């Protein structure tokens, strides 16, 4: 019996690893998150049982329940895929599930996926590093967990590299204000990629001080820094056309 923790990538099934596609196709049960695109789920065997455990606004799903479900399914002797958007270990809580399975004596294998933290900006034509512009990037979650420390936005503002923010749409105004208070120029280029690498992809570009009022929606990845002022989309036109990405919604940067 094996439970596979599989990264589904940012959305487009063409961006799955070969191993991920093979494991999904052979699974008897697929337990999937809200960010997994329907086109990826379509790769599952027609007889496979699909179980939606996605966390959505107004519909929280306790992580303990998901881990217990994986243990129960694993003990049933079937081949189980736990399918997560991006990579299982990048803000995916895959580590908690792996520990729960190990404690229950259930074999677990991880299939890494392309993380949206780099794939979403790339799909928008934004490199997270670029020679002479940014030599480093930091990935941080904007989601506030009760009893957890707030990210040190002042330290991030002073770091000098690219800041990549996931799960930050709801708190974007507060985050922008904290980064500006930490020393970032209010005019710092900012790019938001929504529903990256899907037919619903939209990209919005603005100044950092415009982020709070910007018309954006989840799922989205926010990039703050000089690289967000670059637009390599012309180089990516062939890729966008192939993946079905929609035309970009852009705000000009003064």
Secondary structure, DSSP 8 states (H G I E B T S, - for coil): -EEEEEE-BSS-GGGS-HHHHHHHHH-SEEEE-TTS-HHHHTTS-TT-EEEE---BTTB---HHHHHHHHHHHHHTTS-EEEEESB-TTSSS-HHHHHHHHHHTT-EEEEE----HHHHHHHHTT--S-BTTTBS-EEEEE----TTS----HHHHHHS-SEEEEES-STTHHHHHHHHHHTT--TT-EEEEEESTTSTT-EEEEEEGGGGGGS---SSEEEEESGGGG---GGGGHHHHHHHT----------
